[in-house]
Amino acid sequence: MKIKQLIPVTNDYAVLATRKAHFGDPCYDRKLDDLAYFWALLDSEDACVDEVVLLEVAPDGYQEICERSLVVERLICPICGQKMFPKYDSHHTPTSWQDCMGCGYMLDTSMDATDTEDSCVQAIMRGGENDGE
């Protein structure tokens, strides 16, 4: 895999996934496991179009492509103004929400993972500029 460009997934976003031992539990933020995440533009040597993937990097330098993670923006709590913690659980209602650890407020959200991914892909194609930063 030849990486042409990397853009870090900042702390304004959570990378949600399930723990391997607990597939039935709600997703948690994998960034809390001391992992770093990047949007990576991979060189497609055989095809005409390069590929954008989510790349996970462990503290020891091990890298792998994340195929089953959801990148979600951390919203600001409308009650106290702190950053909220996104949650996702396909087995319960609501399926997506954000919790505020400051005041306990829970915001029911309807997430569209492709919106976040598409905006990051567009930023990479523009040369790394991100409208939200």
N, C-alpha and C positions, 0 to 999 in steps of 0.2 A: 504494500500500500504506500503510495507516494502522496504526501500531503502538500498541497500547494499553498493553503492559507488556513489559519486558525483564528477564531474569534471566541474569547472566553464567554461562558454562560455566567453572568454576574450574579451577585447575591440578590438582585431584584427578581430572580427566577428560582423556582424549585424544580428539581428533577425527581419526579415521582415514580416509584416502582414498588413491587412487593418484595418481601423477604422470601428467599427460596423455601424456607421451612414453613412459611405461613401464607400460602397463596390465597387463602380465604379471607385474610385480614385486609383492612384498608391499606392503601399505598402510603409510603412514608417518603420523606425527602432524602434521597441518597447523598446529597451534599453534606448531610450531617455525619456521614461516615468518613469524613476527611478525604473524599474523592473530588477531583477537579473535572469539570466538564467543559468541552469546547465544541463549537460548530466547526467542522473540518470540511474543507473543499478538497476532495480527492481527485487526483489526476486519473482520468479514464484513458489509458493508453490505446485501447482498442476501439472505444466508441467515440463519437463526436461530442458528447455532452459529459461534462464533469459531474461528479456526484457530491451532494452535501449530506453529511452524516453527523450524528451526535457521537462524540468521542469521549470515553471515560478514561481518566488517567489516575492510577493509584499512586500513593506516596513513594513507592519503590520504582516508579517509572513505567510499570506495566500499563499497556494501552489496549483498549478493545472498543469496538463499535457497539453502541447501545441500540438494540433493535426493539426493545419492549419498554421504553421509558417515555414518560410524558413530561414535557417542559411547560411549566405554568408560571405566569407572572404572579408575584406576591403583591396583593392589593393593599392599600392603606385602609385601616379601620376607619369607618365613618364616625365612630363614637369617640375614640381616644387618639387617633392619628398614628398609631404604631403599625409596623408592617405585620401583615397577617400570615398565617401558615396554611398553604393550600393542602387539601385532602381530596382523595378520590377513592371510591369504593363501589364497584359494580354490583355488589350484592345487597346494598341497602339504599334507602331513599332519605335524603337526597344523595345522588351519586357523586356530586362534586360540591365542595364547600370550602370556605376559608375560616379558620379560627383565629381569634385575637387572644394572645396570651396575657395582654395587659388588662383588658376589661371583661373578657369572657364572651364577647359578641361572636355570633356565628352567622356568616353570610352565605346563603344558598346561591351558588353560581351555576351557570350553564356554560361549560368550557367547550371551546372548539380548538383542539390541538393543532389543526392545520393552520389556523390564524397565526399562532406564535411561530410555528415552523416556517411558514411562508414569509413572514416579516424578517426572520433571521436569514433565510436564503436570499431574499432581496438585498439585505445589507451586505452579505458576502459578495454578491454579484456587482454591487456598487463600489466595492473596494474596502469594505469594513466599516462604513459609516452606519451608525445606528441612530434612528430618529429619536429613540427614547433615552439616549444618554447625552 
